[in-house]
Amino acid sequence: MRPAVAAAPAVLLCASLLGAAPAEGDALPDRMADPGPGRQLITAVAPTAAATTGTVTWWDRRDGRWVRAGSAPARFGADGLVEGAARTQGTDTTPTGLFPLPYAFGVKAAPPGTTYAYRPVREDSWWCQDNASRAYNRWTEPRAADCRARQAEHLVSYGQLYAHALVIGFNYRTPVRGRGAGVFLHVRGAGPTAGCVSVPEDAMRRILRWARARGRPHIAVGTASGPTAITRY
């Protein structure tokens, strides 16, 4: 997701702890309408739709219950969060909903112990956000001929921010033009994001070591209450 404000590749990128973890027996995934089909889940929760900070927690399903595996402060879009199905590209909002995590990538090598599919960022790695391109909302290496450079992210240019990242499958399987492209879970910068979710690098590394393909991890993004409450997803 292209940063809301950039200089060089500086970004308005994504930190504040939302609160204590749910009590045992009242785990957040148990209160969701649909925590996904797998045994691993990441929840990204902001206190309100206007907030730019919150908490990311990752969970394992063990013996019929959800167990918290880790937690970290998170940052969201500079203009808060919005229902994913109603989102408009370029609004600096983080889409809410339940999404798959197709693969990981990074400017740096995968953290030791990572088994999740991990794609190294190279000099000619781009993410296309050009609505007119056949490569819209896709990694393209090299940049697709019909994807304008000013409408794409040159991934290596983001350096530390994309040291490690997970692709969030928002608008991914069958992309809707104008809804948004390049939404990731990645290493945080100095402020809110342009629509991604970001966490400290150490947390990103822990998440990548935790994720397992057989666990079919998903990410749920939402608010503590209201129309975009995470429990709706």
N, C-alpha and C positions, 0 to 999 in steps of 0.2 A: 504494500500500500504506500503510494507516494506520500511523503511527509506533508503535513499541513503548512509548515513554513520551513524552508530549507535554504541553506547557504553552503556551498560546496556540496557534499551530501550531508549537511546538518539537518536534523529533523526535530519537529515538535513531537517527540515520541514519549512514549508512555511512562504516585506510589503511595499507597496507604493501606494499612491493614483494616479490613472491614469489621472484624470482630472475632470473638471466640468461635472455635469449631462447634458444630452441632453436638449435642450430648449423644452419647452412645445410645443406639436404639432409635435415634431421631436424625440419622444422617441425611444430609441434603438430597442426595440422589433418590432416597426412599420417598421424598415428598414431591418429586418431579412427576409430571404426567407420563413422560417416556424418557428414561435415562439412556436409551439406545440399546442396541442388540448385543453389546459386548460385555466383558468383565472388567474393563478399564474405562474410566471417565474423568475428564477434566471439567471442573466448573469454574466459570469466570463471572464473578458477581460484583456489581456496583450498587451502592446504596440507593441511588435514584437514576432516572434516565438522563439527568443533566450532569451527573458526576463524571469525572475523568479518572478517578482512582477507585480501587476496590481490592479484591482478593482472588487469586487463582488457587484452587485446591485440586489435587489429583487423588483419585480413589481406585481401590480394587474391590471387586466382588469376591468375597471369601465366605464359604460355608453359608450361603444364603443371605449374607448381609454386606453392606458397603462399609469399607474400612478406609479411613483417611491415610494416604501414603505420604503426603507432603503438602505444604502450603507456602505461598509467597505473596508479597504485595504486588499489585498489578496496576497498569495504566491502560486507559481506554482512549477513544477518540476525543479530539479537542472540543467537539460539539456534542459529546455524550454518546448515548446509545439510542438505537431506533430499531423497531421491528424489521427483521431482515427482509421480509417479503415486500415491505414498503420503502426500502432504502433507495436513495438516489446517489449515483456515483459523484464524487467530488464534494461531498457534504461534510467530510471529516467526522463522520459518525461510525461507531462500531455496530455492526449488525447483530441483533439478538436471534437466538434460535439454537437448535441442536444440529451440529455439523460433523461430518467425518473428518479425518485427518489423513489425507492421501499419502503424504510422505514428508520427510524432513529434508532440510538442506542447510548449507552453511558455507561461509567464507573460510572458516576454520574446519579442520578435520573433525569427524564425528568424535564425541567424547568416548574414551575407553569404556567398553561395556555396552555401547549402543548396538542394538540388533535391528532396530526399525529401519526401514528403507531410507537411505540418506544420500542426497545428491550433492556433490561438491560444486561450489560456485566457481566458475572459470571466467576468464576475461571476456568471453563472448556470450555469457549467460544473461538473458533478459527475461523480464516478466511483462507480457504485453497487456496494456490497458486501453488499447485503441479500439473503439467500438466498431470501426470499419474493417478491422482485420479478422481474418479467419482464425488467427491465433489468440483472439480475445480471451483474457483470463487464463492464459497458459504460459508456462515456461517455454522459451524459444531460444535455441542455441544453434547457430547464431540468430540474431534478431530477424524475424520474418520480414520478407521484402515488403509486405503490405502493412507492416506495423511501424508507424512513425516513431522515431526515437524520443520525441518530446511527449509521446503518449505511452511510454514504456519505462520500466525501471531497469537500469543497468545494475544488476544485483551486486556486483563486486564493489560498486561505488559506495555502498552503504556500510562497508567495513564492519565495525564492531556491532552495529545494530543487527546485522545479519550474520554475526559470527556463528550463531546456531538459530534455527527456526523450524517451525512446523507449518505446513500449508493448512489453513483452515478451509474446509470445503464449502465455503459460502459461494453461491452462484457458480458452482464449479461443474457439476455433472452436465447440466444443460444450461449454459450461460444465457442470461437475459441481458441484452445490450442496455447499457445505461444504469444498471443496478449496482455495479461495482466489481472491481477486480483487484487481485493482489492483497487479500486479507490474510495475515499471518499471526502466529504466536511467536514472538521473537524477543531478542534482548532489548531491554529498555534504554532509552536515551535520557535527555534532560527534562522532558516534559510529556504532555499527552501525545497521542498518536494521531495519524490521519485516518484512523479507522481500524487499525490492528489492535491486538492485545499484546502488551509487553510486560516482561518480568526481569528481575536481575539475572545476569549471566549464570551465576551459580545455580539458580532455580531452573533455568533453561537446560543446563547440562544434566541436572538431576531428572528432569522430566524425560529427556531423551534416553537416559539409561533405564528409566522405569518402563517406558512404552514397549509393548510387545505386540507383534502383528497378530498373534493368536488371541490376544486380549481384545482385539477390534476396538481400540480406543476412539472415542468421540469427544467433542468439546461442546458444552452447553454454555451459552453466554446470555446473561440477563441481569435483571435488577432484583433487589430484595423483595419488592412488592410492586403493585400497580400493573398496568397493561402489559408490560414487558417483564413481569416477574419470571424468574428462572424456573419456578415450579410449574409454569404453564407448558413448558417444553418437555 
